[in-house]
């Protein structure tokens, strides 16, 4: 027994030191966190940095619009000589980069408001996303009509038009920029285009830009719906990367937007880790 006790004593000491060191590391980590001034929008920092500073972001956009060009060429091969062909695109984070607005929320520790968003859109200084103008001008050269279907409010259309004209977007006019009037569902606007044009391709950063079923993601965050449509992505719909916001985030909160404290808890609870 004495031998066992003598063996167990150093083991206990090692475990105690390990526990003490672990607790010390936790205390230091907590101290560091407490010393940092955290913005209410702190969760956006990495996604906005990725969007603004990573070469991968640019590569993803170039890849998406290269794929869009190939998909468009394939569709045009089967188009009739009298067909009036169209491509439909979302605006925000699809053709215009609004990441400075997201960054400003972090830097000023302020949440999104309709007033702050309107202040940004009225500046009309959003830049084109990587590769979008090359694709749009290519589509135009092929005789394809371009429509921009956005959930910016109709009162934002003048500023949006100014912004897009400044950046030389083709078909930037009040006929081809379709804003939201009363509802965010884009189905009605798509149907109005389809009455006179054959929509060959839809491009957006939100799956709801493709199909309104993705506005309802109570079951499995919409993952099963994406799986069921997997063969259509890249041919009918081109998805653009946007880690900053979207209906995917709303699905995490079960369709509602609670307080910042509650949102932080819900985000962490939704994460999947592994057992230690």
N, C-alpha and C positions, 0 to 999 in steps of 0.2 A: 504493500500500500504506500509505504514511504517513497519507493521508487516512482510509482505512478504520480504521487503528489508532487515530487520534485520535477517530473516531466511536465505536469500540467501548469505549474507556477509560471515558467517562462512563456508558455503558450498564452496564458491569461494576460501576462504583461504585454505581449505583442498585440493581442486583440484589443486591450485597453488603449494602447498607444495608437493603434489604427483608428479606433473609434474617436479618440481625442483629436487626431489629425483630421479626420473626416468632418467632425463638428467644427473644428477650427476653419477648415476650408469653406464650410457652409456659412459660418459667421462672416468670413472675409468677403464671400460672394454677396451676401446680403448687405454688408456694409458698402460694397461697391455700388450695388443697385440703389441703395438709399441715397448715396452721394450724387447719383446721376439725376438730372432733371428730366423726367420722362414726360413726353407729350402724350395727350390723350389719343393721338394718332400714331403712336410709336410703332404699332404693329405694321404700319405701311412702309417703314424705313427701308427694309431690305427689298421689298417688291418694287418700290419707286427707284431705288438705286439700281436694281437689275434692269429696270426699264430704261433708265437714262444713261447708264454707264457701261453696260455689258455689251461686248461684241456679239454675244449669243443672241441678244434681243434683235439686233440688226439682221443677223443671219436668219433668224426665224421669220422675220418679215420678208426678206428677200426670197427665202424658200417658199413662203406662202404665195407670194405674187408670181414666182416662177411656175409654181404648180397651177395657179389660176390661169396663166397664159396657156399652158399645155391643155388644161381642161377646156378652155375656150376654143382652142384650135380643134379639138376633138368634136366639140358640139357644132362648130361651124361646118365641119365636113358633112354633117347630116342635115344641115339647114337647107330649106328650100330657097330657090332664087328670089322669091317674092316675100320671104319672111322678114318681119321687122324685129330684129333681135336686140335684146337688152341684157345688161348686167346690172344687178342691184347691190349696192354697198351701204353698210352702216357708215356713220361719220366718226363718232368719238372713239379713239384708239384703233379705228380701222383705217381712216384716211387722214385724220387730224390727231396730233399728239398733244394731249392735255396734261401730261405728267407734271408740268410746272404748277398746275393748280393743286395736284395731290401733294407735291413737295411743299407748297406754300402752307397747306393745312398743318403739316408736320412742324415747319419752322415757326409758325405763329401760334401753335398749340390751339388750333380752332377746328371745329367740326364742319362738315358740309352744311351749307344753307343755300336756299334758292337765291338769296341776295348775293352771296359770295360767288356762286356759280355764274350768275348774270354779269357780275363785275368782270369776271374772267372772259366770258364769251364776248362781251362788248369791246374788249381790247382788240379782238380779231387778230391775234398774233400767233395762234397755234400753228405749228409747222407740219408739213406733210410727213406721214410715216414713211420709213425707208422702203423704196421700191414702188410706192403706189402710183406716182405720176408716170413712171415708165410703163406700168401695166395699163393705166387708163388711156394714155396716148396710143398705145398699141391697139387696144380695143377699139378706139375711135378710128384708127387707120383701117380697121377691118369692117367699118360701117356699123359697128355696134353702138347702140344708144346707151347712155349711162344715167342711172338714177341713184340719188342719195336719199335713203330712207332713214331718218334719224328720230330719236325720241327727245331731241331738243324741242322745247316749246315753240309754237308758231311765232311767239314774240321774239324769239332768238334768230328767226330766219334772216333778217336784214344783216345782222352782225355776222352770221355764219356765211352768208353770201359774200359779204365784203372780204372776210378772211380767205375764202376759197378763190375769189377772183384775184386777190393779191398774190396768191400762190399759184395762179394759172391752172386751176383745175378745169378740165374740159367739161362742158355741159353744166357749168355753174350758173344757174339761173333759177328763177322762181318756179319754173315748170318742172325742173328736174331735181329740186331739193324739196323733199316731202317731210315736213315736220309733224310733230305730235300736236293734235288739237285738243282732244278730250281723253284719249286712252293710249297707253303704251303698247298695246297689241298692234303689231304692224301688218297683220293679216289683211285688213281692209285696204291698206295702201298698196300692198302687193297685188291684190285682186284688181285694183284700179289700173295698175300698170299692165297686168296680164290681159286686160280687155283689148288693148291695142298692140301689145308687144309680146314676143315670145321670150320669157326670161330664161336665159341659158345658164346663168350662174349667180349665186348669192354669196356675198363675202361679209363676214362680221367677226367681232371679238366675243360674241355672246351666242350661245346655241339658240337662244330665243330669236336671234336675227334670222335663223333658218326656219324654225318651226315653233309655234306658240305653245306646244306641249311642254317645252322646256321652261315655261313660266310657272309650272306646277311640279315641284321636285320633292314632295313630301315623302315619297318612297325612294329610299336609297340614294337621296341627293340627285336623282335623275341619271345615275350611272347605268341603270338597266336600259333606259331609253336610248342613251348614247350607244350602248352595245348593240341594240336592235337596229340601229341605223348606220352601223359602221361601214357598210359598203357604199354609202352615199357621200361620205366625207372625202373631199379631194376631187369629186366629179360634179356633184350638185352644189355643195357648200364648202367653202374654204374658211377654216377657222383661224383667226388671228390671236396671238398670245396676249393675254391681259391678266397679270397676277394682282392688279391693284384693286379691282372692284368688279362687280357683275352679279348676275342672278345666282351664280355659284355661292357667293357669300351670303346672300339672302337665304339660301337653302340651309346653310349652317345654323342660322337663327330661327329656323322653322317658319320662315315667311314674315317675320316681324323684326324690327330693329329696336332692341331694348337699350338700356343705358350702357355707357362705355364700360362700366365695371362688369355688368352682366355679360356684355359681348365678349369681354376678355375671358371670363370663366367658361362661356359656351365654346369659344374657339379652342381652348385647351382641352376641354372635355371631349371634343370631337376628334382629337388626335389619336392615332393608333401607334402605340409603342410596342415593347416586347417585355416578357417576363425576365426578371433577373434571378 
